[in-house]
Amino acid sequence: MGHSYFKKLRDALLSSRLRISIPFLAYEIDVSRLLDTQSIDERLQRLSLVKNDLQVAVQAIRELEKEAEERKEEAELLERAVRDLEQEKSAAEAILDLPREAVARLMQEAASKGRVRGLLEGFLTGVLSSLLVWLLTNWNQVMRWIS
């Protein structure tokens, strides 16, 4: 029983595979190939290739992590902007919810009181500006009249 048991165990081990995996990359090696009588140089060369592949994969993962962090920051900025816009929207809606009658009454009072005052201010401003322009353009004549 001892000899056949070890033979079965040996056969089972030789038919199995050794798997090395990290996210986005998996590498499998037949156990029988590891136990094969290949030269040490060939094994070292294969291990070097595996090492290089793993380094490339790790670098790619780091770049993906960096890009994910940048996207996360951009998303947080956009979320803040949306919250700010929602607050501004609710403030604008609150202002627009003023009773229409009160706004109409306020506008009517301002129009009736301001209309007369506005006409007077406009007339006086026009007369004064016209006088100032006439003085500036006829300054020499004004000075002769005064002397």
Buried (B, 14 or more C-beta within 10 A) or exposed (E): EEEEEEEEEEEEEBEEEEEEEEEEBEBEBEBEEEEEEEEEEEEEEBEEEEEEEBEEBBEEBEEEEEEEEEEEEEEEEEEEEEEEEEEEEEEEEEEEEEEEEEEEEEEEEEEEEEEEEEEEEEEEEEEEEEEEEEEEEEEEEEEEEEE
